Each structure stands twice: as structure tokens, then as C-alpha cells.
């Protein structure tokens, strides 16, 4: 475990206990009638300014450390383009990795393109998947923006080709 993560976890635990402790047990204030022998009339529980400051600071620390612990490993998968760099420094698309990153309908469409040896007509995708033409277009737009495919004009339809170079600039040109 990394030292920064340990520190954040400790801060999270300490601030959680402080927050809960002060929230559940405000400062007791005794009401005393002065005299020869002081008489304790009663005791009330109130939040003092110190209690409010403690609760506020521990809540802020709790929120910051909680977000860090929750989202430290998260990666924006939408912006990831899976590539493998080989010895000659030419990036190549890692198709199995790309399939793992895609979900549901996008994965199904990309899988159909792969099964067609990396090239398929857009009309054939509509036929093979059973999705509407507009849904196919939206999914292909997504895959093209991510650099996974390239669309090439082919008569009245488009030929969809896997972008094996993994180059976004190629994918964005039509």
C-alpha cells in the first residue's frame, strides 16, 4: 500500500470518529446557582463554537479523503485508446483490450466488425445486429471518436474498417 494512501485512510478514519463523536455528543453545560454551596440545577447539551468548528473541519477532511480513496484509481475510460507499442515504436490497436473496455451494444457492434476480418459495410451491421440504422450510426460515431474504427465512403453506404494503427488523427478524418 502506498504511503499517501495510508495517510489518507488514517485521516479518513480519524475525521470520521471526530465527526461522529462531536455530532452525537455535544458539550455538556451545567447550570449552577452560586452561593455558599453551589447548586447544580441541571445540565444541557449544546454545540459550542469549538464543536461547530470541529464538526466542520472533520466533515471537510472526511469529504476530501473519501473522494481521494474512492477515485484515486479511476480512469476515464472514455478517453482511453488501447494501444500496444512494439519495438519499432509503431502503435497497434490491442483488439481484445478494446473489447473489454466497451460495453453492451458498442461491444457487440465492434465484435461484428472484428468477426468480419476488420472490414464490414455499415448496412451489413444493421442486418447482423438487428439495431436500427440510427443506433448503428451513433455507435459508429462513438467508436470513430475513440479511434477504434475508420469510416470510408463506399457507394451509398460506408465501409467500416478497424483502425489498427490506433491513431486518432486518422480516425477523425473522413
C-alpha positions in Angstrom: 0.0 0.0 0.0 1.3 3.4 -0.9 2.2 5.8 1.9 -0.1 8.5 0.6 -3.0 6.1 0.6 -2.2 5.0 4.2 -2.1 8.6 5.3 -5.4 9.4 3.6 -7.0 6.3 5.2 -5.8 7.3 8.6 -7.1 10.9 8.1 -10.4 9.5 6.9 -10.8 7.3 10.0 -9.8 10.0 12.5 -12.0 12.6 10.9 -14.9 10.1 10.8 -14.6 9.4 14.5 -14.3 13.1 15.4 -17.3 14.0 13.2 -19.5 11.2 14.6 -18.3 11.9 18.2 -19.0 15.6 18.2 -22.2 15.2 16.3 -23.6 12.6 18.7 -22.2 14.1 21.9 -22.3 17.9 22.1 -20.6 19.7 25.0 -22.5 19.4 28.3 -23.2 22.8 30.0 -24.1 22.8 33.7 -26.5 25.3 35.2 -25.2 26.3 38.6 -26.8 28.6 41.2 -23.9 30.3 43.0 -23.9 30.6 46.8 -22.2 29.2 49.9 -22.7 25.8 48.4 -23.2 26.0 44.6 -26.3 24.1 43.5 -26.3 22.3 40.2 -29.8 22.9 38.8 -29.4 21.0 35.6 -27.3 20.1 32.6 -28.0 20.8 29.0 -26.1 19.7 25.9 -25.2 22.5 23.4 -22.9 22.8 20.4 -20.3 25.4 21.2 -18.3 27.3 18.6 -15.5 24.9 19.1 -17.9 21.9 18.5 -19.1 23.6 15.3 -15.6 24.2 14.1 -14.6 20.6 14.9 -17.6 19.2 13.0 -17.0 21.5 10.0 -13.3 20.7 9.7 -13.7 17.0 10.2 -16.5 17.0 7.6 -14.2 18.7 5.1 -11.3 16.4 5.8 -13.7 13.4 5.6 -15.1 14.5 2.2 -11.6 15.2 0.7 -10.1 11.9 1.9 -13.2 10.0 1.0 -13.1 11.3 -2.6 -9.4 10.6 -2.8 -9.8 7.0 -1.6 -12.8 6.4 -3.9 -11.5 7.9 -7.1 -7.7 7.5 -6.9 -7.7 4.6 -9.3 -10.5 5.7 -11.6 -9.5 6.2 -15.1 -11.7 8.0 -17.6 -12.2 5.0 -19.9 -14.0 7.2 -22.5 -10.7 8.9 -23.2 -8.5 5.8 -23.3 -7.3 4.4 -26.6 -5.9 1.0 -26.1 -2.6 0.6 -27.9 0.5 -1.5 -27.7 3.8 0.0 -28.5 6.1 -2.5 -30.2 9.9 -2.4 -30.6 9.7 -0.2 -33.7 7.6 2.3 -31.8 4.6 1.9 -34.1 1.4 1.9 -32.1 -1.0 -1.0 -32.7 -4.6 -1.5 -31.6 -5.0 -4.1 -28.9 -8.3 -5.5 -30.0 -9.0 -7.8 -27.0 -8.3 -4.9 -24.7 -10.6 -2.6 -26.7 -13.4 -5.2 -26.4 -13.0 -5.3 -22.6 -13.4 -1.5 -22.4 -16.6 -1.4 -24.5 -19.9 -2.4 -23.0 -23.2 -3.7 -24.3 -24.2 -2.7 -27.8 -20.9 -1.0 -28.6 -19.1 -4.2 -27.8 -21.5 -6.2 -30.0 -21.0 -3.8 -32.9 -17.2 -3.8 -32.5 -17.2 -7.6 -32.3 -19.2 -7.9 -35.5 -16.6 -5.7 -37.2 -13.8 -7.9 -35.9 -15.6 -11.1 -36.9 -15.8 -9.7 -40.5 -12.0 -9.6 -40.6 -11.8 -5.9 -39.6 -13.9 -4.7 -42.6 -17.7 -4.5 -42.9 -20.3 -2.4 -44.7 -22.5 -0.2 -42.4 -25.6 -1.7 -43.9 -24.4 -5.2 -43.0 -24.0 -4.1 -39.4 -27.7 -3.1 -39.4 -28.7 -6.5 -40.7 -26.4 -8.6 -38.5 -27.1 -6.9 -35.2 -30.8 -6.0 -35.7 -30.1 -2.5 -34.4 -31.7 0.5 -36.1 -29.7 2.4 -38.6 -29.6 5.5 -36.3 -28.3 3.4 -33.4 -25.6 1.9 -35.6 -24.6 5.4 -36.7 -24.4 6.6 -33.1 -22.3 3.6 -32.0 -20.0 4.1 -35.0 -19.6 7.8 -34.2 -18.5 6.8 -30.7 -16.1 4.1 -31.9 -14.7 6.5 -34.5 -14.1 9.3 -32.0 -12.3 6.8 -29.7 -10.0 5.9 -32.6 -11.1 2.3 -32.9 -12.6 2.4 -36.4 -12.3 4.4 -39.6 -15.3 5.0 -41.9 -14.7 5.1 -45.6 -17.3 6.1 -48.2 -18.4 3.1 -50.2 -21.2 3.8 -52.7 -24.4 4.5 -50.8 -23.0 3.3 -47.5 -19.8 3.3 -45.6 -17.1 0.7 -45.2 -16.2 0.3 -41.6 -12.5 -0.6 -41.0 -10.7 -1.3 -37.7 -8.1 1.4 -37.1 -5.3 -0.9 -36.4 -2.8 1.9 -36.1 -4.6 3.3 -33.1 -4.1 6.8 -34.5 -6.8 9.3 -33.6 -5.9 11.8 -36.3 -6.6 9.2 -39.0 -9.9 8.2 -37.4 -11.1 11.8 -37.3 -10.6 12.5 -41.0 -13.3 11.5 -43.3 
